Amino acid sequence: MDKKEWKIIDDLKGKVQQISEQQNMQKKLAHVKYVAVEFAYDHFKNGENKVNDAIGHGYEVLESWKTDSGIVVVLGRYRFGAV
């Protein structure tokens, strides 16, 4: 997608949020995903791609933990109203 299409998507997300807030709908956590990102040179790209893919599908980074071999990223996706 190009920048124009991403702008349209962002505008629509903002309108959905505005309408939801007007209707007193609450933002609720709907999905949680844990992604391990290893710092080994031949493995880090795999974890990085998983995190970027999740963010592209509407997930937000909630938290991250450092481990001996890398980090674990906790991602969450929110929905308005009934989940």
N, C-alpha and C positions, 0 to 999 in steps of 0.2 A: 504494500500500500504506500501511496505517496503522502506527502505532508498535508495536502488538502483533505484527503480521506480521513487521516488521523484527527485533523481539526474538527471535521464533522462529527466523528465518533465522540471526541471530548465534549463538544457542545451538547450532543444528545445525552451523554452521561450527566452533565450538569443540569439539564432540564428534567431528567428523571429524578435526580436528587431533590431539586427544587419542588417538584410536584409531590414527591413522597413526604417531604418536610411539611408542606402545606396540609397534607392529609394526616398529619401526626403519626406517620409510620416511623417505626424505629429501625435503625440500622442494626442488624443481627449477624453474628458470625455464623456462616453457613458451612464452610469447608476449611479444614486445616491440612497443611502439607508440610512434611519434614524433608529437607533435602540436605544430604551430606556433600560437602565440597572438600575433596582431598587436596592437599597442597603438593602432592607428588606431581612432577612435571608432566608425566604422561596421563594423569587422571583429572587434573583440575578443570580442563575444558568441558568434560562431561557434566560435572556438577554445576559449573557456570552456566552452561546451556540450559540445564533443567531449571535453574533459578530464573533466568531470563525468560524462558518459555512460560513459566508460571506467572510472572509479572505481566507478560503480554496477554495472559488470559484472565486478568483482573485480580490476581492475588496481590496482597501487600505484605511486606516484611514486618512480622510482629516482633521477632526476637532472633538473636543468633548466639550460639555457644561455641567457644573455642575448645577444640579437642587436641589430643596429641598429634593427630595426623591431618587436621584441617579445621573446618567449622561445620556446624549444623545450623541451617537456616530454617526458621519456622515461618511459614507463610500462611496467611489467612485470606479467605474471600468472603466478603460481606454481601448481604442481601437486605432489601427493605421489606418490611411487613412480615407476613407469615413465611417461614422458611420451609 
